[in-house]
Every structure is written in structure tokens, then in C-alpha cells.
């Protein structure tokens, strides 16, 4: 399933990351989905670099949520700086 699986997991991970993160980060549900997908892709790349995942494997659900939370924190940081 590869990239498509990573994107689908990222959709759910983004929604859960938004629920886990306290406060209002801004952005609607589309931004949440995009941040979740980006978090899932980042978790996949970092996992491959560290050796947790082989080529063709994607980040699992928990890794995707953690990646989405990291992306959400970075997004919130830059969103507050620009406002």
C-alpha cells in the first residue's frame, strides 16, 4: 500500500493530533488533514533514516501521530510568529 497507506494513516493521525494538542493552533479541518499527512510522511522518513522501517514500509499509527504532533507544534510556533 506504501504511499497511499501512509496518507490514509496521516488523515486519522492529524485528527487525533489535533485532539491531543491543547489550545487553538488555527487552521481548519483541511489544514489538520494536511498536517497529519505531513507528520506521517516525516515519521516514515525519520524511521527509515534511523532503521526502524525498511524501504517500502511506512510509519505505523503511533509513529504517525507523534509525527503529526511534532508538525503541529512547529506549525503553531510559526503561526504565532507571523501573527
Order of alpha helices (4+ residues) and beta strands (2+ residues): alpha-alpha-alpha
